[in-house]
């Protein structure tokens, strides 16, 4: 029995891994919680009552469970959403024209309704019950209406002048997301002051969802980062810093704890909680949930596997926090609506769950791949009756055999692969010299690689849009071959270049590149140019490295022509000398303006503008996007950093230094294994590439992410802390603050406080940067998405966000 159980658990884990790697299915988990938002399940925490909307019946009626018995709820008609408070719960009838509530204190065999609202024209949505009050939002106007529930005290409505996108209710207060600017607005505050303080702490953060608890509120920002504000007496605000953007909108807030559903696998994680209310989520660690709901000291959830309910926590049972099945039968995972669900698909077996009276639609916000069968999209799920126990047993056995076999082989291959990688790294045991910083960036601590952030697993931006991408092959065919440009590259004599640079004098030296020093010069025809001269070396290996870098850059730049790439004018190849000639970038590099002390106060005033920094970031992103998606064949730069992004006379960003670049194979393999050691610069090199020696275009995305963080914070990629105790990476410094909604704590104070139209732009840029430096390469955004986000950010600064469509902003907006 133990062996079988172990095999089953192992198989489940392997299944989860396979689903994660081979499927990305976008669905929504309904946001539910104590005191707060509407769902298909609800609890009244004062009476330990759990209610749910049943599935598979002609009408979607409500049924409750209290004190070990089932209690019917009148009237037995269809409801679309319910929400619970201290000793009562409320439900919104299908269509949203009627709101009814039920008192769960009454010791009756049937819960009788009390009607709070009915209108043949006005539809309600977002029903949210606090401890003793209930609010709802008018669907079309966005106006919030509130009523008293079991209390005799009136609860105020915010007024018709204030319009909301979302609302939620807590202990004596309610909050909402304003329709106008997506910031948080709270009202009520029956003497406790929770709402006022929570609104103040959210400040100018722009939110997509919001959930209230007893004295704190959590929600997802526009870019999917979970932020909590309010009372933190038991650590309920301490969102795990290792997991920004990891959670779905399935949030619940108890008295002094917070729980959330992981968007990848539906598993629940909780934080906070005192000795009185704390509970252990390990009791349900292998259970995947569609949605969850919380009381003061317990949680109930709707399981993905059976659509049944489980509750755990001391407030639900005295059985030492053991999970208990609640016999309410199969429950709807979402409301049944009259919709084709054309945008993001239909929940599996939706017809049966709604009994032909509608469909349960997916939303494009959250990815929970375990909600549908392996390798199938929602639209591919067969429409069939629920299987019998015998049929189900046979299918589970077949799935076990197939998945188990594939899992065993995959697991063995994975172990062998990583063992081999480890042996290679151990035997080599040294870092290639090219991982050292260039002279333009070097300092006493630059040899230290800030790798401690490998302990964190920052998740990806949940719905970076792929609509802009289209087919890479189509774009490559459209861009055509660039080989015709090779003949346009000029050949210079060593004498001519020596003359132009004053014999390569120190006074003409302006920097260093991947294989040599860079000098400013002027040709006989008056053109300003920059000459990169390979460092002279008699050692065979060093000369070969210089030769390879020279050949690589000459071959690539001679056919790359884009306004955000530095243009190659020509070359010189005489005996041991290798030189490349570029157009001169009169305004230096991003690194010069941000970090060069001799230059920072003299000529960088133009970079002391958030608009200019966003514009420069966008230009750099467009240059890299061209290399990845339009060059034929595509190119991986491998050394994206602030000193390699130059600024021309018009302050346009130009990507430079292609000495380490590689051509991405035309067969479009997802991963490209390199023969040599990983190369790059400390602080910018992709950790996944550095450790595993596996290269993809996402390695360039990581480097750009670091540059974006430099532009936001003004800090070097690796810098000394104020107390001088140890160096830290800008990724480690900035990402936790961005992930917790404290971007303003790390912004470069040389630029000044952002103006109103700059706040949204900086949030977009910051969250984009955060996801660019995700440790898992496949979870970083594509360059097309980064460009779309930065275009959106620039549009906000320029006061014309409407010039871009909503879909062009790759972070989720709803």
SULTA-V659412 format. One record per residue. NEAR is the number of other ideal C-beta (glycine too) atoms within 8 Angstrom. Layout:
# SULTA-V659412
NEAR
NEAR
This chain:
# SULTA-V659412
4
5
6
7
8
8
9
9
9
9
12
9
8
15
11
10
10
13
12
10
5
7
9
5
11
11
15
11
15
12
12
15
16
15
16
16
13
11
13
14
16
14
16
16
15
8
9
13
13
16
15
16
14
14
13
8
8
4
8
15
13
11
13
15
12
11
4
3
6
8
13
10
13
8
5
7
8
10
13
13
12
18
16
15
18
9
10
15
16
16
13
15
13
10
7
11
10
11
15
11
13
13
10
14
9
7
3
7
4
8
13
8
10
8
8
9
10
7
7
4
3
8
9
15
12
12
17
17
16
20
10
12
17
18
17
15
15
13
9
6
7
10
10
15
11
12
10
11
13
10
8
3
7
4
15
7
8
10
5
5
4
10
9
16
8
12
15
16
16
20
11
13
17
19
17
16
16
13
7
5
5
10
12
15
12
14
10
13
12
8
5
9
7
15
14
9
9
16
11
7
8
13
6
5
11
12
16
14
11
14
15
17
21
14
9
17
17
16
14
12
14
13
14
14
14
14
14
12
11
14
10
9
6
11
8
18
13
9
14
8
9
7
13
14
16
12
13
12
11
16
16
16
20
18
8
12
16
17
15
14
16
12
12
10
11
13
11
14
11
12
11
11
13
8
4
5
15
9
14
6
10
5
9
11
7
6
12
11
15
14
16
15
17
17
15
11
12
18
16
15
15
15
13
11
6
5
13
12
14
13
14
15
12
10
10
11
11
4
6
4
10
8
9
10
7
11
6
13
8
9
15
15
13
10
11
14
9
4
7
4
12
3
6
9
11
11
15
9
10
11
9
10
15
14
9
4
9
8
14
15
13
12
10
9
12
13
11
17
12
10
12
12
6
10
5
8
8
13
6
6
11
4
6
5
4
5
8
5
6
6
8
9
8
8
9
8
8
8
9
10
8
8
13
11
8
10
14
9
8
11
9
8
8
8
8
8
8
8
8
8
10
8
8
9
10
7
6
7
5
4
6
9
5
8
14
10
11
12
7
11
14
8
6
3
8
12
6
8
10
13
7
6
12
8
5
10
8
15
12
11
14
12
12
12
11
8
5
11
10
6
6
10
7
8
11
11
7
6
9
6
6
11
6
7
11
8
5
6
12
8
7
11
7
10
6
11
15
9
8
12
13
8
6
11
9
4
5
11
10
8
11
8
12
10
12
11
11
13
13
11
13
7
9
6
4
5
8
8
14
13
16
13
13
12
9
6
7
4
6
5
6
9
11
8
9
14
9
8
13
15
8
13
15
12
8
12
13
11
13
14
7
8
5
12
14
11
8
13
10
10
14
15
8
6
3
5
11
14
14
14
15
14
11
8
14
8
9
10
14
15
13
11
15
14
10
9
5
5
11
10
4
6
6
11
5
8
10
8
8
11
10
10
12
16
11
15
14
14
12
15
13
11
14
15
13
13
17
15
12
11
13
9
9
14
14
16
14
12
15
13
15
12
12
12
17
12
15
11
5
4
10
9
15
15
14
12
9
12
12
14
14
11
9
12
8
5
4
8
6
5
7
11
7
9
3
5
8
11
11
16
13
15
15
13
16
11
11
13
16
12
8
6
13
10
13
11
10
11
16
15
16
18
16
14
16
16
16
14
15
15
15
16
12
10
10
10
14
13
10
8
9
4
4
5
4
5
10
11
11
16
12
11
12
16
15
8
11
16
13
11
11
8
12
5
6
11
11
9
6
6
10
6
3
9
6
5
9
12
11
11
14
15
14
17
16
13
16
18
14
18
17
15
14
12
10
9
13
6
8
14
14
10
14
11
15
16
13
14
15
15
11
13
16
13
11
13
12
7
6
6
9
4
5
10
4
5
6
11
12
13
14
12
7
5
